[in-house]
Amino acid sequence: MKIKSVMFFSNGNTAVFDTRGEQIGELQESWMLKFIEALPKEYIESYEQLDILLPHGKKAKLFKIEGGFNWDILEPLTGR
């Protein structure tokens, strides 16, 4: 199986497709959480206090879950 395309969604998720157009579920991970995991921990005061602005103009806030983090998408910013 070979990867043909990857879609990055504004909600922080991805979709990965093979050359036949079939989704490859085991490779579909959150681009947002992958980025958060890649940030050097010594630069993070509090993951839950990070300001995350998504491409569609909404904000996201992280919250701790067993084994890592998840996120909530908040209302759109006003005045932007």
Phi, psi and omega in degrees: 000132179240144178281131177256320184208154177228132177248132176254119182263153182290352177270005177098357182258173177228164168227135182237132184236147176269183184293345176266001181085007179274141177289143176251088188303322183291347178258357184273092180244165180288120176295327181294313180292325176299318178294315180300317178297330182279344179294136178298123185300331180291347178265355183259119175280315179205119178299322181292342181261001178296138172269115181245119178253119182274160184303332182274007176094359178269158177261153175234148176234133177281151169218148185284135172230170178300122178087005179159224183226161167223183182215156171247140173266126184265177179298156179298153176293147175264149177079014178240000000 
